[in-house]
């Protein structure tokens, strides 16, 4: 009979996703058929699944750790923030609706049904399911109708291991405090705890560890030191993207849009020794020595156009192009490069038009239909083939489309300016292809010398599993599953 165990955290960003990925890899290396599961995720960084839907990028990495193809049941509810108070709700890979935060609670009974359906379907296909919570069970104001943490664990009868983050400080209070505020029935589901992201000599925490065990009555599963190679794995949160600034390398600047989406395009570039990658934050000007500016995907193209202009980046971009610099717009970034983004039906908010940057002679009309597919393409300039994916709404047309960025099944895709310095494409994931990445860099005068990207990710996942096995009682964690 399939078993399951759930990793919940004392707060957001305590390292749950990495813990689950490491445990998944460790279990798979023991010969178990294992799958990841996250009932509810909130992220604009999505992955396209083999069954034609989308899930959070963290579950995609965890599936890779398991050696399993991506399926929508691994993350049945995905919330994609479009504004500060509203999110698109994706259920089992498909858009259901867009709701404001206060309206979301009314959907939860319906969503719990979908969550349990996906969980049970996944369980029927594997030996073990390792579940990741969201946020913290200590957010007791959100407990009613919860589908992400203890509400799910109770409904599915899944034992819980609580992870605390010592790197932030106060980990004793994090874990003991969680027990103090949650319901007794929920606390009974917690079979133990672990401490994550320790820096230095773990023995210095022996007394604190014993204090947590004594106070809570929960057993400890170990103290996990900080995993320094985590930056080489795809980031789920844009705030986790580390600048990779190197002397003398091709300087690539990515604009940190307020609704940045599917920024996994940057991960392979960050590992290239000949590339200096900078994620530009709000209020920072585009440096004058930049070689290439990437305008990434966006969950709200018109909103991010306004954000971009508020930073003065539109002025910087025009100066950058005048100096002979290059610009690549991907997905929403491609739409931003055109003359105008039209939204007659108010799909992104209030109906209307927003003036674009005019760096490409194209314009975009937002449409309700969403293109969601894995794609094989050939880059026109280099004639290099690559695989990527599309995940967007809207149609883009105009004179610069006569110079396509790529060919997909014989059709033109994307656009390139007459001087070849400004390009736009709807294709995500192109830089994961080692051959294309090296050809693209070579055309810009840089040498691509990194280890194959997929090989790097596979190697680091094995290192993560080794790290977890060395410091946590993995046998006991797996034995806790039921």
C-alpha positions as CSV (number, residue, x, y, z in Angstrom):
1,X,0.0,0.0,0.0
2,X,1.3,3.4,-0.9
3,X,2.6,5.5,2.0
4,X,2.9,9.3,2.4
5,X,4.7,11.8,4.6
6,X,4.4,15.6,4.6
7,X,7.1,18.2,5.2
8,X,5.6,21.4,6.7
9,X,7.5,24.4,7.7
10,X,7.5,26.9,10.6
11,X,7.2,29.6,8.0
12,X,7.7,30.4,4.3
13,X,11.1,29.9,2.7
14,X,12.4,27.6,5.4
15,X,13.7,25.2,2.7
16,X,10.7,22.8,2.3
17,X,11.1,22.6,-1.5
18,X,14.8,21.6,-1.2
19,X,14.1,19.2,1.6
20,X,11.4,17.4,-0.4
21,X,13.7,17.3,-3.5
22,X,16.5,15.8,-1.5
23,X,14.2,13.2,0.2
24,X,12.7,12.3,-3.2
25,X,16.1,11.7,-4.7
26,X,17.2,9.7,-1.7
27,X,14.1,7.5,-1.8
28,X,14.3,7.0,-5.5
29,X,18.0,5.9,-5.2
30,X,16.7,3.3,-2.7
31,X,14.6,1.7,-5.5
32,X,11.3,3.2,-4.4
33,X,8.8,4.6,-6.9
34,X,8.3,8.1,-5.4
35,X,6.4,11.2,-6.4
36,X,6.2,14.8,-5.0
37,X,2.9,16.4,-4.1
38,X,2.0,20.0,-3.1
39,X,-1.7,20.6,-2.5
40,X,-1.5,24.3,-3.1
41,X,1.3,26.4,-4.3
42,X,1.6,30.2,-5.0
43,X,4.1,31.0,-7.7
44,X,4.3,32.7,-11.1
45,X,7.2,30.4,-12.0
46,X,5.3,27.5,-13.6
47,X,6.4,24.4,-15.6
48,X,4.5,22.8,-18.4
49,X,3.5,19.2,-17.7
50,X,3.5,16.1,-19.9
51,X,-0.3,16.0,-19.7
52,X,-0.7,19.6,-21.0
53,X,-1.1,21.6,-17.9
54,X,1.0,23.6,-15.5
55,X,2.4,23.2,-12.0
56,X,4.8,25.1,-9.7
57,X,8.5,25.0,-10.7
58,X,9.4,23.5,-7.3
59,X,7.3,20.4,-8.0
60,X,8.9,20.1,-11.5
61,X,12.3,20.0,-9.8
62,X,11.1,17.4,-7.3
63,X,9.6,15.3,-10.1
64,X,13.0,15.4,-11.8
65,X,14.6,14.2,-8.5
66,X,12.2,11.3,-8.5
67,X,12.8,10.5,-12.2
68,X,9.2,11.0,-13.0
69,X,7.5,12.9,-15.8
70,X,5.7,16.1,-14.7
71,X,1.9,15.7,-14.3
72,X,-0.7,18.1,-13.0
73,X,-1.6,15.9,-10.0
74,X,1.7,16.8,-8.4
75,X,0.4,20.3,-7.7
76,X,-3.4,20.4,-8.2
77,X,-3.9,24.0,-7.0
78,X,-1.6,26.7,-8.3
79,X,-2.2,30.4,-7.4
80,X,-0.5,32.9,-9.8
81,X,-0.6,36.4,-8.4
82,X,-1.7,39.0,-10.9
83,X,-2.1,42.0,-8.5
84,X,-1.3,42.6,-4.8
85,X,-4.8,41.4,-3.9
86,X,-5.8,38.9,-6.6
87,X,-4.5,35.7,-8.1
88,X,-5.3,33.4,-11.0
89,X,-6.4,30.0,-9.8
90,X,-5.1,27.0,-11.7
91,X,-6.8,23.7,-10.8
92,X,-5.3,20.4,-12.1
93,X,-3.3,22.4,-14.6
94,X,-6.0,24.6,-16.1
95,X,-7.1,28.1,-15.3
96,X,-10.3,28.1,-13.2
97,X,-10.8,31.8,-12.5
98,X,-9.2,34.9,-11.0
99,X,-10.2,35.9,-7.5
100,X,-9.3,38.4,-4.9
101,X,-7.7,37.1,-1.7
102,X,-10.9,37.6,0.4
103,X,-12.9,35.6,-2.2
104,X,-10.6,32.7,-2.2
105,X,-11.9,31.1,1.0
106,X,-15.3,30.4,-0.7
107,X,-13.5,28.2,-3.3
108,X,-11.7,26.0,-0.8
109,X,-14.3,23.3,-0.4
110,X,-14.3,22.8,-4.2
111,X,-10.6,22.9,-4.3
112,X,-10.1,20.4,-1.5
113,X,-12.1,17.9,-3.6
114,X,-9.7,18.4,-6.5
115,X,-6.7,18.1,-4.1
116,X,-7.8,14.8,-2.7
117,X,-8.7,13.5,-6.1
118,X,-5.2,14.3,-7.4
119,X,-3.5,12.9,-4.3
120,X,-5.3,9.6,-4.4
121,X,-4.6,9.3,-8.1
122,X,-0.9,9.9,-7.6
123,X,-0.8,7.5,-4.7
124,X,-2.2,4.7,-6.9
125,X,0.8,5.0,-9.2
126,X,3.8,5.0,-6.8
127,X,5.2,3.4,-3.6
128,X,5.7,6.7,-1.7
129,X,4.4,10.3,-1.9
130,X,6.4,13.1,-0.3
131,X,4.1,16.0,0.4
132,X,5.2,19.7,0.7
133,X,3.2,22.1,2.8
134,X,2.8,25.8,2.1
135,X,3.5,28.7,4.4
136,X,3.1,27.5,8.0
137,X,0.5,25.6,10.0
138,X,1.0,28.2,12.7
139,X,-1.0,30.6,10.6
140,X,-4.1,29.5,12.6
141,X,-6.2,32.4,11.3
142,X,-6.1,30.5,8.0
143,X,-6.9,27.1,9.4
144,X,-10.6,27.0,8.6
145,X,-11.0,25.5,5.2
146,X,-7.2,25.0,4.9
147,X,-6.1,22.8,1.9
148,X,-2.3,23.4,2.1
149,X,-1.2,22.3,5.5
150,X,-3.0,20.6,8.4
151,X,-6.4,20.7,6.7
152,X,-5.0,18.5,3.9
153,X,-3.0,16.4,6.4
154,X,-6.2,15.7,8.4
155,X,-8.3,15.0,5.3
156,X,-5.7,12.6,3.8
157,X,-4.4,11.2,7.1
158,X,-0.8,12.0,6.3
159,X,1.9,12.3,9.1
160,X,3.8,15.5,9.3
161,X,7.4,16.4,10.0
162,X,7.9,20.1,10.9
163,X,11.0,21.9,9.5
164,X,12.4,25.0,11.1
165,X,15.0,27.5,9.7
166,X,17.8,28.2,12.1
167,X,19.5,30.6,9.6
168,X,16.8,33.1,10.4
169,X,17.3,32.8,14.1
170,X,14.7,31.8,16.8
171,X,14.3,28.3,15.6
172,X,13.4,27.0,19.1
173,X,10.6,29.5,19.3
174,X,9.5,28.6,15.7
175,X,9.0,24.9,16.5
176,X,7.9,25.2,20.1
177,X,5.6,28.1,19.2
178,X,4.0,26.2,16.4
179,X,3.0,23.5,18.9
180,X,1.7,26.1,21.3
181,X,-0.7,27.8,18.8
182,X,-2.1,24.9,16.7
183,X,-5.0,22.7,17.6
184,X,-4.3,19.6,19.7
185,X,-5.6,17.3,16.9
186,X,-3.3,18.9,14.4
187,X,-0.3,18.7,16.8
188,X,-1.0,15.0,17.1
189,X,-0.3,14.6,13.4
190,X,3.2,15.9,13.8
191,X,5.6,12.9,14.2
192,X,8.7,15.0,14.7
193,X,10.8,17.9,13.6
194,X,14.1,18.8,11.8
195,X,16.3,21.9,11.8
196,X,17.4,23.3,8.4
197,X,20.1,25.6,7.1
198,X,22.6,25.4,10.0
199,X,25.9,27.2,9.5
200,X,28.9,26.2,11.5
201,X,29.4,23.4,14.0
202,X,26.0,21.6,14.5
203,X,27.1,20.3,17.9
204,X,26.7,23.8,19.2
205,X,23.0,23.4,18.9
206,X,22.8,20.1,20.9
207,X,21.3,21.8,23.9
208,X,18.7,23.6,21.9
209,X,17.8,20.5,20.0
210,X,17.3,18.6,23.2
211,X,15.2,21.4,24.6
212,X,12.9,21.2,21.6
213,X,12.5,17.5,22.0
214,X,11.8,17.8,25.7
215,X,9.4,20.7,25.4
216,X,7.3,19.4,22.5
217,X,7.6,15.6,23.0
218,X,8.4,15.3,19.3
219,X,11.4,13.3,18.2
220,X,14.1,15.1,16.2
221,X,15.1,13.8,12.7
222,X,18.4,15.8,12.6
223,X,20.1,19.1,11.9
224,X,20.8,19.8,8.3
225,X,23.6,22.2,7.5
226,X,23.2,24.9,4.8
227,X,23.4,23.4,1.3
228,X,25.7,25.8,-0.6
229,X,25.0,24.3,-4.0
230,X,21.3,25.1,-3.9
231,X,21.8,28.1,-6.2
232,X,22.6,25.8,-9.1
233,X,19.1,24.3,-8.9
234,X,16.1,26.1,-10.5
235,X,14.8,28.9,-8.2
236,X,11.1,29.0,-7.5
237,X,11.1,32.6,-6.1
238,X,12.7,35.5,-8.1
239,X,14.1,36.7,-4.8
240,X,16.2,33.5,-4.6
241,X,18.0,34.4,-7.9
242,X,21.6,35.2,-7.0
243,X,23.5,37.7,-9.1
244,X,26.4,35.9,-10.8
245,X,28.7,38.9,-11.4
246,X,32.0,38.0,-13.0
247,X,34.9,40.3,-14.1
248,X,35.2,40.5,-17.9
249,X,32.2,38.4,-18.8
250,X,29.3,39.3,-21.1
251,X,27.2,41.5,-18.9
252,X,23.5,40.3,-19.0
253,X,21.0,42.3,-17.1
254,X,17.5,41.0,-16.4
255,X,14.8,43.5,-15.4
256,X,13.2,42.4,-12.1
257,X,9.6,43.0,-13.1
258,X,7.0,43.2,-10.3
259,X,5.1,40.2,-11.7
260,X,8.0,38.4,-13.1
261,X,7.0,34.9,-14.3
262,X,8.9,31.8,-15.6
263,X,12.3,33.3,-14.9
264,X,13.9,29.8,-15.0
265,X,15.3,31.1,-18.4
266,X,18.0,32.7,-16.3
267,X,19.3,29.7,-14.4
268,X,21.5,28.2,-17.2
269,X,23.0,31.7,-17.9
270,X,23.9,32.2,-14.3
271,X,26.2,29.1,-14.4
272,X,28.1,30.2,-17.5
273,X,31.7,31.3,-16.5
274,X,31.7,33.8,-19.4
275,X,28.5,35.6,-18.3
276,X,28.0,38.2,-15.6
277,X,24.3,38.0,-14.8
278,X,22.6,40.8,-12.8
279,X,18.9,40.8,-11.7
280,X,18.0,44.4,-11.6
281,X,15.8,45.5,-8.7
282,X,13.3,48.3,-8.5
283,X,15.0,51.8,-8.4
284,X,18.3,50.6,-10.0
285,X,19.3,52.0,-13.4
286,X,20.4,49.8,-16.2
287,X,24.2,50.0,-16.1
288,X,25.9,51.7,-19.0
289,X,28.3,48.8,-19.6
290,X,25.4,46.3,-20.1
291,X,25.8,44.1,-23.2
292,X,22.4,42.4,-23.2
293,X,19.1,43.3,-21.4
294,X,16.6,40.5,-20.9
295,X,13.0,41.5,-20.3
296,X,11.5,38.3,-18.8
297,X,8.0,36.9,-18.7
298,X,5.3,38.6,-16.7
299,X,2.0,37.5,-15.2
300,X,0.6,41.0,-15.9
301,X,2.1,42.5,-19.0
302,X,0.3,45.8,-18.9
303,X,1.0,46.2,-15.2
304,X,4.6,45.5,-15.6
305,X,4.8,47.9,-18.5
306,X,3.7,50.6,-16.0
307,X,6.2,49.3,-13.4
308,X,9.0,49.3,-16.0
309,X,8.3,52.9,-16.9
310,X,8.1,53.9,-13.3
311,X,11.7,52.8,-12.8
312,X,12.8,54.8,-15.8
313,X,13.9,51.6,-17.5
314,X,12.2,52.6,-20.8
315,X,14.6,55.6,-21.0
316,X,17.6,53.4,-20.1
317,X,16.6,50.8,-22.7
318,X,16.4,53.3,-25.5
319,X,19.9,54.6,-24.5
320,X,21.2,51.0,-24.3
321,X,20.0,50.3,-27.9
322,X,21.5,53.5,-29.2
323,X,24.8,52.5,-27.7
324,X,24.6,49.2,-29.7
325,X,23.3,47.0,-26.9
326,X,21.1,44.0,-27.4
327,X,17.7,43.3,-26.0
328,X,15.8,39.9,-25.7
329,X,12.2,39.9,-24.6
330,X,10.7,36.5,-23.6
331,X,7.0,36.0,-23.5
332,X,5.5,39.0,-21.6
333,X,8.9,40.7,-22.3
334,X,8.3,40.2,-26.0
335,X,4.9,41.8,-25.7
336,X,6.4,44.8,-23.8
337,X,8.8,45.4,-26.6
338,X,6.1,46.2,-29.1
339,X,4.2,49.5,-29.9
340,X,1.1,48.6,-27.8
341,X,-0.6,45.9,-25.7
342,X,-4.3,45.8,-26.3
343,X,-6.7,44.2,-23.8
344,X,-10.2,44.9,-25.1
345,X,-11.9,42.3,-22.8
346,X,-10.0,43.3,-19.6
347,X,-8.3,39.9,-19.3
348,X,-5.5,41.4,-17.2
349,X,-7.7,43.9,-15.4
350,X,-9.4,47.1,-16.7
351,X,-10.0,46.9,-20.5
352,X,-7.9,49.2,-22.6
353,X,-4.6,49.7,-24.4
354,X,-1.1,50.3,-22.9
355,X,1.7,51.9,-25.0
356,X,4.7,49.6,-25.2
357,X,8.4,50.4,-25.7
358,X,8.2,50.5,-29.5
359,X,11.6,48.7,-29.8
360,X,9.9,46.1,-32.0
361,X,7.5,46.8,-34.8
362,X,4.7,44.6,-33.5
363,X,1.6,44.9,-31.3
364,X,-0.2,42.4,-29.0
365,X,-3.8,41.7,-28.5
366,X,-4.7,39.8,-25.3
367,X,-7.0,36.8,-25.8
368,X,-8.7,34.5,-23.4
369,X,-7.2,31.4,-24.8
370,X,-3.9,30.3,-23.2
371,X,-1.2,28.5,-25.2
372,X,0.4,25.9,-23.0
373,X,2.7,23.4,-24.7
374,X,6.2,22.0,-24.9
375,X,7.8,23.1,-28.2
376,X,10.7,22.1,-30.5
377,X,12.1,25.1,-32.4
378,X,15.0,26.1,-34.6
379,X,16.7,29.4,-33.9
380,X,16.8,31.3,-37.3
381,X,20.1,33.2,-36.8
382,X,22.2,30.3,-35.6
383,X,20.2,27.4,-37.2
384,X,20.5,25.7,-33.8
385,X,17.6,23.5,-32.7
386,X,16.3,23.6,-29.1
387,X,13.4,22.5,-27.0
388,X,11.4,24.9,-24.8
389,X,7.8,25.6,-23.8
390,X,5.1,28.2,-24.3
391,X,2.8,29.4,-21.5
392,X,1.1,32.6,-22.5
393,X,-2.0,34.5,-23.6
394,X,-2.2,37.0,-26.4
395,X,-1.3,37.2,-30.1
396,X,1.5,39.3,-31.4
397,X,1.7,40.5,-35.0
398,X,3.6,43.2,-37.0
399,X,6.2,44.0,-39.6
400,X,9.1,42.7,-37.5
401,X,7.5,39.3,-37.6
402,X,8.8,38.9,-41.1
403,X,12.2,38.4,-39.4
404,X,11.3,35.5,-37.0
405,X,13.3,34.6,-34.0
406,X,12.7,30.9,-34.5
407,X,10.8,28.4,-36.6
408,X,8.3,26.0,-34.9
409,X,6.9,23.3,-37.1
410,X,7.7,25.4,-40.2
411,X,5.9,28.5,-38.9
412,X,7.5,31.8,-37.9
413,X,7.8,32.4,-34.2
414,X,8.8,35.7,-32.5
415,X,10.3,38.8,-34.1
416,X,13.7,40.5,-34.7
417,X,14.3,44.2,-35.4
418,X,15.9,45.3,-38.7
419,X,19.3,45.8,-37.2
420,X,19.1,42.4,-35.4
421,X,19.7,43.9,-31.9
422,X,16.2,43.6,-30.5
423,X,14.5,40.1,-30.4
424,X,11.3,38.8,-29.0
425,X,10.0,35.3,-28.5
426,X,7.3,33.4,-26.7
427,X,9.6,30.5,-26.1
428,X,10.7,29.8,-22.5
429,X,13.5,27.4,-21.6
430,X,15.7,27.9,-24.6
431,X,18.9,28.4,-22.6
432,X,18.6,24.9,-21.1
433,X,19.7,23.6,-24.4
434,X,23.5,23.6,-24.3
435,X,24.0,23.9,-28.0
436,X,21.7,26.8,-28.4
437,X,23.0,28.6,-25.4
438,X,26.6,28.4,-26.6
439,X,25.6,29.5,-30.1
440,X,23.7,32.5,-28.7
441,X,26.6,33.5,-26.5
442,X,29.1,33.1,-29.4
443,X,27.1,35.5,-31.6
444,X,27.5,38.0,-28.8
445,X,31.2,37.5,-28.5
446,X,31.1,35.3,-25.4
447,X,32.3,31.7,-24.9
448,X,29.9,29.2,-23.3
449,X,32.0,26.8,-21.3
450,X,29.6,25.6,-18.5
451,X,29.0,21.9,-17.8
452,X,25.8,20.8,-19.6
453,X,22.9,22.4,-17.7
454,X,20.8,19.2,-17.3
455,X,23.9,17.3,-16.2
456,X,24.6,20.0,-13.6
457,X,21.1,19.8,-12.2
458,X,21.3,16.0,-12.0
459,X,24.7,16.1,-10.3
460,X,23.5,18.7,-7.7
461,X,20.4,16.7,-7.0
462,X,22.6,13.7,-6.1
463,X,24.8,16.0,-4.0
464,X,21.6,17.2,-2.2
465,X,20.5,13.6,-1.5
466,X,24.0,12.8,-0.2
467,X,23.8,15.9,2.0
468,X,20.4,14.9,3.4
469,X,21.5,11.3,4.0
470,X,24.6,12.4,5.9
471,X,22.8,14.7,8.4
472,X,19.2,13.5,8.7
473,X,17.8,10.2,9.8
474,X,16.3,9.4,6.4
475,X,15.4,5.8,7.4
476,X,13.3,7.1,10.2
477,X,11.7,9.8,8.0
478,X,10.7,7.2,5.5
479,X,9.5,4.9,8.2
480,X,7.2,7.6,9.5
481,X,5.2,7.6,6.3
482,X,1.9,5.8,6.3
